[in-house]
Amino acid sequence: MRKQTIQYTSPLDTLVAVAKILSIYENQQKMDSEEFFYQYNQGQLSDYTLFIEWANDYRHYLSLLQELGQKLNYAA
């Protein structure tokens, strides 16, 4: 399976797109991303490809939140 690269014009657009992806995982797996990520990091879940992708997308989401938070603090 080949991954597609999408470029967004702002970190906020990227955050919205990643949040939508996380919502799909959450609906499919009946678990919120925060709980999933905790269990995954504790080794309670397998290294199933979907879980690896979900964990990576959640890390990206957290990184974007941090980046936007820093920019907002700088602007204030």
N, CA and C atoms as an extended XYZ file, in Angstrom:
228
Properties=species:S:1:pos:R:3:atomname:S:1:resname:S:1:resid:I:1 pbc="F F F"
N         0.838       -1.172        0.000 N   MET     1
C         0.000        0.000        0.000 CA  MET     1
C         0.891        1.245        0.000 C   MET     1
N         0.656        2.121       -0.906 N   ARG     2
C         1.462        3.334       -1.033 CA  ARG     2
C         0.796        4.480       -0.293 C   ARG     2
N         1.575        5.169        0.518 N   LYS     3
C         1.077        6.316        1.278 CA  LYS     3
C         1.050        7.543        0.386 C   LYS     3
N         0.029        8.364        0.596 N   GLN     4
C        -0.094        9.606       -0.137 CA  GLN     4
C         0.343       10.748        0.780 C   GLN     4
N         1.116       11.669        0.248 N   THR     5
C         1.554       12.827        0.996 CA  THR     5
C         0.663       14.005        0.635 C   THR     5
N         0.113       14.645        1.656 N   ILE     6
C        -0.737       15.806        1.463 CA  ILE     6
C        -0.087       16.975        2.194 C   ILE     6
N        -0.025       18.114        1.550 N   GLN     7
C         0.527       19.297        2.190 CA  GLN     7
C        -0.606       20.264        2.505 C   GLN     7
N        -0.569       20.811        3.717 N   TYR     8
C        -1.577       21.764        4.158 CA  TYR     8
C        -0.941       23.142        4.267 C   TYR     8
N        -1.773       24.153        4.208 N   THR     9
C        -1.257       25.522        4.215 CA  THR     9
C        -0.956       26.037        5.613 C   THR     9
N        -1.496       25.396        6.632 N   SER    10
C        -1.236       25.871        7.989 CA  SER    10
C        -1.268       24.703        8.967 C   SER    10
N        -0.629       24.862       10.120 N   PRO    11
C        -0.698       23.823       11.149 CA  PRO    11
C        -2.137       23.571       11.616 C   PRO    11
N        -2.961       24.611       11.602 N   LEU    12
C        -4.351       24.430       12.017 CA  LEU    12
C        -5.108       23.533       11.040 C   LEU    12
N        -4.900       23.732        9.741 N   ASP    13
C        -5.517       22.855        8.738 CA  ASP    13
C        -5.053       21.417        8.927 C   ASP    13
N        -3.771       21.256        9.208 N   THR    14
C        -3.220       19.925        9.424 CA  THR    14
C        -3.831       19.292       10.663 C   THR    14
N        -3.962       20.072       11.731 N   LEU    15
C        -4.555       19.564       12.970 CA  LEU    15
C        -5.981       19.069       12.727 C   LEU    15
N        -6.761       19.824       11.990 N   VAL    16
C        -8.138       19.427       11.683 CA  VAL    16
C        -8.151       18.124       10.883 C   VAL    16
N        -7.279       18.024        9.898 N   ALA    17
C        -7.224       16.812        9.074 CA  ALA    17
C        -6.825       15.596        9.906 C   ALA    17
N        -5.831       15.739       10.772 N   VAL    18
C        -5.394       14.624       11.613 CA  VAL    18
C        -6.487       14.259       12.611 C   VAL    18
N        -7.180       15.244       13.153 N   ALA    19
C        -8.283       14.976       14.089 CA  ALA    19
C        -9.389       14.164       13.407 C   ALA    19
N        -9.649       14.449       12.145 N   LYS    20
C       -10.651       13.677       11.398 CA  LYS    20
C       -10.200       12.226       11.232 C   LYS    20
N        -8.921       12.033       10.952 N   ILE    21
C        -8.382       10.675       10.819 CA  ILE    21
C        -8.497        9.934       12.147 C   ILE    21
N        -8.157       10.613       13.242 N   LEU    22
C        -8.257        9.995       14.568 CA  LEU    22
C        -9.700        9.613       14.876 C   LEU    22
N       -10.627       10.446       14.462 N   SER    23
C       -12.046       10.150       14.684 CA  SER    23
C       -12.466        8.867       13.973 C   SER    23
N       -11.927        8.640       12.799 N   ILE    24
C       -12.240        7.407       12.062 CA  ILE    24
C       -11.725        6.192       12.828 C   ILE    24
N       -10.466        6.266       13.300 N   TYR    25
C        -9.921        5.166       14.104 CA  TYR    25
C       -10.792        4.926       15.333 C   TYR    25
N       -11.157        5.993       16.016 N   GLU    26
C       -11.939        5.875       17.251 CA  GLU    26
C       -13.289        5.222       16.999 C   GLU    26
N       -13.942        5.596       15.908 N   ASN    27
C       -15.237        4.995       15.573 CA  ASN    27
C       -15.089        3.526       15.197 C   ASN    27
N       -14.047        3.201       14.461 N   GLN    28
C       -13.824        1.814       14.053 CA  GLN    28
C       -13.494        0.922       15.239 C   GLN    28
N       -12.677        1.423       16.147 N   GLN    29
C       -12.164        0.601       17.247 CA  GLN    29
C       -12.933        0.788       18.555 C   GLN    29
N       -13.907        1.709       18.558 N   LYS    30
C       -14.733        1.971       19.751 CA  LYS    30
C       -13.871        2.322       20.965 C   LYS    30
N       -12.881        3.211       20.738 N   MET    31
C       -11.962        3.627       21.805 CA  MET    31
C       -11.440        5.011       21.439 C   MET    31
N       -11.340        5.898       22.432 N   ASP    32
C       -10.785        7.206       22.096 CA  ASP    32
C        -9.270        7.105       21.960 C   ASP    32
N        -8.700        8.058       21.251 N   SER    33
C        -7.277        8.016       20.916 CA  SER    33
C        -6.387        8.094       22.144 C   SER    33
N        -6.789        8.872       23.129 N   GLU    34
C        -5.971        8.997       24.338 CA  GLU    34
C        -5.870        7.656       25.063 C   GLU    34
N        -6.986        6.959       25.217 N   GLU    35
C        -6.982        5.651       25.879 CA  GLU    35
C        -6.216        4.634       25.038 C   GLU    35
N        -6.444        4.667       23.721 N   PHE    36
C        -5.706        3.768       22.835 CA  PHE    36
C        -4.205        3.973       23.007 C   PHE    36
N        -3.759        5.233       22.963 N   PHE    37
C        -2.342        5.540       23.013 CA  PHE    37
C        -1.727        5.086       24.337 C   PHE    37
N        -2.466        5.260       25.409 N   TYR    38
C        -1.988        4.794       26.716 CA  TYR    38
C        -1.787        3.276       26.686 C   TYR    38
N        -2.805        2.553       26.226 N   GLN    39
C        -2.715        1.090       26.179 CA  GLN    39
C        -1.612        0.633       25.227 C   GLN    39
N        -1.482        1.295       24.112 N   TYR    40
C        -0.460        0.944       23.123 CA  TYR    40
C         0.936        1.129       23.716 C   TYR    40
N         1.157        2.246       24.385 N   ASN    41
C         2.463        2.514       24.989 CA  ASN    41
C         2.766        1.589       26.160 C   ASN    41
N         1.741        1.056       26.805 N   GLN    42
C         1.922        0.108       27.900 CA  GLN    42
C         2.163       -1.311       27.393 C   GLN    42
N         2.110       -1.500       26.073 N   GLY    43
C         2.319       -2.821       25.492 CA  GLY    43
C         1.099       -3.715       25.589 C   GLY    43
N        -0.057       -3.116       25.842 N   GLN    44
C        -1.283       -3.891       25.993 CA  GLN    44
C        -1.948       -4.205       24.657 C   GLN    44
N        -1.455       -3.586       23.589 N   LEU    45
C        -1.999       -3.817       22.254 CA  LEU    45
C        -0.887       -4.307       21.332 C   LEU    45
N        -1.268       -5.034       20.316 N   SER    46
C        -0.283       -5.609       19.389 CA  SER    46
C         0.299       -4.542       18.471 C   SER    46
N         1.254       -4.960       17.679 N   ASP    47
C         1.853       -4.087       16.673 CA  ASP    47
C         1.155       -4.261       15.326 C   ASP    47
N        -0.129       -4.438       15.395 N   TYR    48
C        -0.981       -4.511       14.222 CA  TYR    48
C        -0.779       -3.219       13.423 C   TYR    48
N        -0.696       -3.305       12.115 N   THR    49
C        -0.394       -2.159       11.260 CA  THR    49
C        -1.316       -0.970       11.543 C   THR    49
N        -2.592       -1.226       11.710 N   LEU    50
C        -3.533       -0.143       11.992 CA  LEU    50
C        -3.172        0.572       13.292 C   LEU    50
N        -2.756       -0.183       14.301 N   PHE    51
C        -2.389        0.421       15.582 CA  PHE    51
C        -1.119        1.261       15.459 C   PHE    51
N        -0.184        0.801       14.664 N   ILE    52
C         1.043        1.573       14.447 CA  ILE    52
C         0.703        2.900       13.769 C   ILE    52
N        -0.144        2.839       12.751 N   GLU    53
C        -0.548        4.056       12.045 CA  GLU    53
C        -1.326        4.989       12.971 C   GLU    53
N        -2.224        4.426       13.782 N   TRP    54
C        -3.003        5.228       14.710 CA  TRP    54
C        -2.081        5.910       15.716 C   TRP    54
N        -1.133        5.175       16.263 N   ALA    55
C        -0.190        5.742       17.233 CA  ALA    55
C         0.623        6.866       16.586 C   ALA    55
N         1.076        6.663       15.364 N   ASN    56
C         1.837        7.705       14.668 CA  ASN    56
C         0.986        8.935       14.404 C   ASN    56
N        -0.257        8.726       13.989 N   ASP    57
C        -1.156        9.859       13.763 CA  ASP    57
C        -1.452       10.595       15.070 C   ASP    57
N        -1.581        9.869       16.167 N   TYR    58
C        -1.830       10.516       17.457 CA  TYR    58
C        -0.597       11.312       17.903 C   TYR    58
N         0.584       10.759       17.692 N   ARG    59
C         1.813       11.510       18.011 CA  ARG    59
C         1.878       12.803       17.193 C   ARG    59
N         1.510       12.708       15.932 N   HIS    60
C         1.488       13.882       15.064 CA  HIS    60
C         0.490       14.906       15.601 C   HIS    60
N        -0.671       14.454       16.006 N   TYR    61
C        -1.705       15.311       16.586 CA  TYR    61
C        -1.168       16.033       17.827 C   TYR    61
N        -0.523       15.292       18.717 N   LEU    62
C         0.026       15.904       19.940 CA  LEU    62
C         1.102       16.935       19.596 C   LEU    62
N         1.917       16.628       18.607 N   SER    63
C         2.961       17.550       18.180 CA  SER    63
C         2.358       18.845       17.621 C   SER    63
N         1.318       18.699       16.829 N   LEU    64
C         0.644       19.877       16.273 CA  LEU    64
C         0.009       20.719       17.370 C   LEU    64
N        -0.611       20.069       18.346 N   LEU    65
C        -1.200       20.805       19.465 CA  LEU    65
C        -0.137       21.613       20.191 C   LEU    65
N         1.006       20.995       20.416 N   GLN    66
C         2.096       21.676       21.106 CA  GLN    66
C         2.596       22.860       20.273 C   GLN    66
N         2.766       22.648       18.988 N   GLU    67
C         3.236       23.713       18.097 CA  GLU    67
C         2.262       24.890       18.094 C   GLU    67
N         0.979       24.596       17.962 N   LEU    68
C        -0.015       25.667       17.946 CA  LEU    68
C        -0.091       26.374       19.295 C   LEU    68
N         0.026       25.613       20.371 N   GLY    69
C         0.020       26.212       21.710 CA  GLY    69
C         1.169       27.183       21.878 C   GLY    69
N         2.331       26.814       21.401 N   GLN    70
C         3.501       27.692       21.497 CA  GLN    70
C         3.298       28.966       20.676 C   GLN    70
N         2.724       28.816       19.491 N   LYS    71
C         2.473       29.991       18.645 CA  LYS    71
C         1.443       30.916       19.278 C   LYS    71
N         0.425       30.333       19.898 N   LEU    72
C        -0.588       31.159       20.566 CA  LEU    72
C        -0.008       31.875       21.775 C   LEU    72
N         0.838       31.197       22.533 N   ASN    73
C         1.475       31.834       23.681 CA  ASN    73
C         2.408       32.961       23.229 C   ASN    73
N         3.070       32.763       22.121 N   TYR    74
C         3.978       33.772       21.587 CA  TYR    74
C         3.194       35.004       21.128 C   TYR    74
N         2.016       34.760       20.538 N   ALA    75
C         1.197       35.852       20.014 CA  ALA    75
C         0.511       36.653       21.120 C   ALA    75
N         0.340       36.033       22.273 N   ALA    76
C        -0.402       36.702       23.364 CA  ALA    76
C         0.394       37.770       24.044 C   ALA    76
